[in-house]
Amino acid sequence: MKTEFSILQLADPKFSRSNGILRACVHCGFCTATCPTYLELGDERDSPRGRIYLMQQMLESGLPAPASTVTHIDRCLSCLSCMTTCPSGVDYMHLVEHGRDYIEETYKRPLFDRLLRSTLGIVLPRPKLFRLALFGAILARPFAGFFKGPLRAMLEMAPRKMRPASLLDAQPRHPAAGEKTMRAVLMTGCAQTVLAPEINDATIRLLTRHGVEVVIPKSAGCCGALPLHMGKETDALKFARANILAWTAELEGGGLDAILINTSGCGTTVKDYGALFAHDPDPALREKAARIAALASDISEFAGKLTLRTSGDVPPLKIAYHSACSLQHGQQIRNEPKALLVAAGFAVADIPESHICCGSAGTYNLLQPELSARLKQRKIANISKTAPDLVAAGNIGCIAQIASGMDLPVVHTVELLDWATGGPKPPALT
């Protein structure tokens, strides 16, 4: 598409990159067929093609973002299904990140919206604060019906009881059982450590059982995805920089074969650290960011390189495998998790419309609860068509979203792999 950025705008690396992305779009409209919000709302402005037009006009103008444009950009899930579909290779992910950053800089949101986003940006990336907030939400959950919108969504998403903290991911080092063949960092995540600590426990057991030494640097934390998706790039860069420095210290101190991530939304962001810091004034930091991004690996991606020793003791359960958007579209990992589950002795069913988002999308189910609920019901209806015994997924957001609308157990893929190789039965199945 034709663009008309000024020379001054193009001197900015963000605008220069967005200009190239916009010019790659040929308006073919293939993206509309796989966009969840367009399928639900039928509004061109809620399709990738429509949002690309809106962002072009907004960025070229140099004026504060119009409220109408903000509405449609906010409705984007960042599921990246459009990037999988696009025949022209349009880099929608980086364009919408720029659009959100521009909105944050130029648009003043209503007071409640500002407070909500600030609260989420402060609480969710910090497990201690999040745990404290969850205690309050659990107490208030019975009164959710008295609220509406995001407040009601937050209370309804709260678990009915708090999970005990993990005893494993609090330890900085986990030696391999037997001969050590590899050494890897495990990113323990933010919300996941509070909502489902059993996922990290299963990951550590699976890895150490198969000869991998696991290290968990205490100075590492949030990957930066949550603030990045809310347009708070400065906050995202602070989190990412802390991780890069912590993981580089492990890389240079004892060597690393991988940086393992069992929350696919985080994995998509960590794998993009090289691009995120591509124009940082510090060349050493740019080099470190690129090295870290190259080492990042989803747990299912890494487990496929191991020779998993299955026990043969698990029942032949039928599993509906939900492929998280950040895994199948963001990282282009589709078949590896299913192949691992089949090799472990499970029957895996393909979910209809598997490319369509479940509506979780980080904080989306809290900021856009009505549309998120529609997508959740669509996903649950498709899962039910497979008549499974349980659901497996590789992202805590998807797990919490789907579990909130189904009676079936919903577990992380790594919990099933741990069980199949001699670990305990996942808590959700007991």
N, C-alpha and C positions, 0 to 999 in steps of 0.2 A: 504494500500500500504506500501511497505517496505521503511523505511527511514534510513539515515546514518548520523545523526547529531553527532557532537563531544560532548564529556562530557562537555567541556567548553561552547558550545552553549546551551546545555540543562540546564545549570545552570541559564540561562536567562529565566525568566517567559514567555516572549513572544515566544521564540523558543520552550520552553517546551509545551506551549499550541498548537502552530502550529504543533508540532510533533504529538500530539494526534489527531488533526484534520485530518492531512494527513493520518495517519494510519487507520482512519475510512473509507476512500474512497476505494471502491472495484472496481472502473473503470466500473461500470455497464452501464454508458452512458445515463441513464434516464434523466439526467439534460440537455442533448443536445436538447431534444425535446421541452423544454420550455424556452430555452435561446434566447432572442431576437436577440443578435448579431450573434449567430450561425445560426439562421433561416434566417437572412438577408445576411450573408457573406459566410456561408457554410464552414468555415475554422475551423478545430478542435482546433486550438490555440485560437480561439475566442469563445470557449465554456467553461463552468465551468471545465469540465474534463481536457481540454487542458491547461487552466490557472493554474489548480492545479499542473500539471506536471511542468509547467514553474516556478511556485513559489517554488516548492520543489527544483528544480535544482538551482535556484537563491539563496535561503536561505541556502542550504547545502554548497554551494561553498564558502561562506564567501567573495566573490569577488564583485566588483561593479556590479550593475544590468546591463545586456546587453541591448542595445538599442532595439533589437527586442522584448525582453520580456516586456520592458516598453510600447511599442506600443500596445501589446495585453492586458496588464493589464489596460492601460488607456482606452481602448475601453469597458471595463466592466462597466455596468450601476449601479452596486450594487443594482439591482432590487430585488435580493434574491429569484427570482422565482425558482432557482435551489434548494434552501433549502426546499421549499414547496414540490418539486417533489422527492427529494432524499430519498430513502428507508433506507439509512444507517445513516441518521441524521448528515451528514457532516456539520460542522459549518463554512460554506464558508464565512460568514460575517466577522468573526474575523480573518480568514486566509487572506482575501484580504486586510483588514485593516493593518495587519502586513506587507504584501507585499508592500503596498503603502508607509508605513512608511520607510521600508528598501530602497525603490527606492529613496525616498526623501533624505535619509541620504547618499546614495552611488552614485547616478547618477546625472550628471550635464546636465540639460536640455539646449536646445538652448536658446539664449538670449531672443527672443520674448516670448517663452513659459514661461520662468521664470518671465518676467515682467508681463505677462497676469495673471498668477496664483497669483503672489504677490498682484497685483491690486485687483483681485477678493476677495482674502483673507482679504484685508484691508477694502474694500468698502462695500461688501454685508452684513457683520455682523453688520454694524453700520448704522442705519436708516438715520441719518442726512447726512452722507457722501453719502449714496445711493440715497437719494432724490436729492442732489446736482448733482450727476452723471447723474441721470435720466433727469434732466432739460437739461443738455448738449446733452444727447442722443436724446431727443425729438426734439431739434433744428436741430440736424444733421441727423435725420431719413430720410428726403427727399433725402439725398445724399447716402443712403445705397448702391445703385447700383454701386457706384464707388469703393466699397471695396469688399473684398472677405474673406472667412474663418471666424474666430471668430469675427473680427471687424464688418463684415457685419451682422453676427448673432446677435450680441449685439444691433445693431441699429434697426434691424427688429423686435426684441423682445420688444423694448421700446414702451410703450403705446403712443397713439396719443395725450393724454393730461394727466396732472398730477391730481391725485385725491386729494381733500382737506384732510388735516390731521384729524384724528379722535379726537373728543372732549371727548370721553369716556375713551379710553385706556390711556389717559394722567393723569387720576385721579387714585390715589393709592387705593381707596376703593369705592366699590359700594354696599350699603346696600340692603338686600333682600327686596322685596316688600311684605309687610305683615309679617307673622310669619317666622322667620329664622329657617330653618331646617338643613342647612349645610353651611360650610364655605370652600371656595376653592381658590387657587391661579390660575390665568390665565396667561399662558405664551403667550405674545403678538407677539412673532416672530420678525424677522429682515426685510426681504424683504416684507413680508405680510403687515406690518404696512404702508408701502409706496405704494405698488402696489394695495392693496385692503383693505383699513381701514374699509370698511363696514363689513368685516368678523368678526373682533373683536367686533364691535358695536353690531352686531346681536347676537354674543355669550353672551355678557354681558346682553343684554335685555332678552334673553331666560332664562338665569340662574337666574337673579334677579326676574323675573316674577314668577319663580317656587320655590322661597324661599331660593335661594342660595346667600349668601354674597360672593362677588368677590373681591379679593385683588390682586393688581399688584405691587409687590416690584420694586422700581426704580433701585435698584442695580443689578437686574437680567437682562440678555440680551441674546445674541446668545447661542444656545444650544451646539454649537461646531461641529455640523454635517458637515458644509461646509469645515472648515479646515481639519477635520478628513478624509473626502473623498478625499482630495487632498494630503494626507500623512503628513499633518502638525499636528502631534499629540500633540506636546508641546502647540501650540496655542489652540487646541481643549480643552486640559485639563485646561487651564487658564479660558476659557469661562465657562466650566462646573463647575469648582470650585467656581466661583463667583455665579452661580445659586444655587449650593448646599448650600452655606452659607446664601444666601438671603432667600431661601425657608425654610431652617431649622429655621431661626429666626422667621418666621411666624408660623411655626409648633409649636415651643416651646413657642411663645408669645401668640397666640390665638387659637391654634389647627387648624388642617386642615383635611378635609375629602378627598381631592384630589388635585393633581396638574394637571390642565386641559390644554390640548394642542390641538389646532385646525389646526395645520400644521403637517400632519402625518409623514413627513420626520424628523421633530424635535422630535416627539413622540418616534420614534424608537430609536433614540440616547439617549434621557432622560431615557427611560426604561432600557437602557444598562449602566447607570452610575455605577451601582454596579460592573459590570465586568470591566469597564474602570478604576476604582480606586481600583480594587481588590488587587493590589500589592503596593499600595501607602505606604510609610513608616509611615504615620500618621494613627494609628488605629482608632482615632476618626473620621477622614475624611472618612475612609473606611466605618465605620458604618453609617455615615450621608448619604453617597452616596447610600448605599443600601436602607436606609429608603426612600429617595427621589424617587429612581427608583420604589419602591413598591407602592408609592402614585400616580405615573404618570398614566394618563388616557387620551385616546383620547376623544374628546367632544362627538362623537357618542356613544362611549362605556359608558360614564357617563350619557348621556341623556336617554339611554335605562333603567337606574335605576330610572329615574324620571317618574312621572305620568303627561305626557304632556297634557295640556288642550287645545285642538284644537278648533278653532273658527268655523270651518265648512264653512268659507267664501271663501276659495281658489278654483279656477277653477280646474277641473280634468285634469290637464296637464300630458302629457306623458313624463316621464323623462328617459333619458339614464344615468344610474348611472355608472360612471367610478370609479373603485376601484383602488386607488393609490397603487403602489407596496409596499410602506412603510407601508401601512395599511393592505393589504391582505397577503403579504408575511413577512414583517418585524414584524408586530404585530399580525398576524393571526386573524384580524378582517374583516369579509366578509359580514355576514348577517345583523348585527346590523343596519348599515346605511340604507339599503334597507327596513328593517322592520319598521324603524322610518318613512321613507317617505311614505310608504303604509298606516301606521296608521294615518298619517297626511292628507290623502285624495288624494295623488298623485298616478298615475299609473307608475310603474317602469319597464323599459325594460332592459333585460340582453344584454350586448354588446358581440358579438362574439369575441373570443380570448381575453376575459376579463383579462386573466392572463398575457398578453403581455404588456410590458412597453410602455408608450406614447412617450418616448424619452427625457423627461425633466430631471429627475434624478439629481436634485440639479444644479450644474454648467455644467452638461454634454452637454446641448444644446448650450452652449457657447464654450466649449472646443472641442467638437466633432460634429460640426454643420451638416456635411453631413449625418452622420449616424443617428443623432437625427432627421433630416428632413425626412428621409425614414421611421423611426418608427412613426413619427407624422402622415404622410400620411396613413400609415397602420392603425393606430388607428382611424383616421377620417373616413376612408372608412368603417370600422366596425361599428362605431357609426351611420353613415348614413344609414346603412342597417336596423336600428330599426325605422327610420323615427320619431324621437322624436320632441317634442316642445322645449326642452332645455336639457342641460347636467348638471349633478351635480357631484361634486367630493369633496374629503376631504383634498386636498393639494394644496397650492397656485401655486407650480411649475407646476403641471398638469393642473390647471385651465388656467394659462397663456399660456402654450404650446398648448393646444387644442384650446383655443380662438383665437390664432394667425393664425389658419388655417381654421376656421369655421365662418359662418355668424350667427349661432345659439347662443343664450345666454349660457354662461357657468358660473355657480354659485357654491358657497360652500353649502354643505348639510345643514349646520347650518343656512344659510340665509333662506332656504325654511322652516325649522322648526320654526324659529322665525316668519316668515310670517304667517304660519299656526296656530300659537298660539297667534295671535293678534298684531304682529309687522308689520312694513311697507313692502311693496313689494320690493324685491331686486332691487337695482339700474339697474342691467343689464336687467331687465324685463320691465323697464319703458320707 
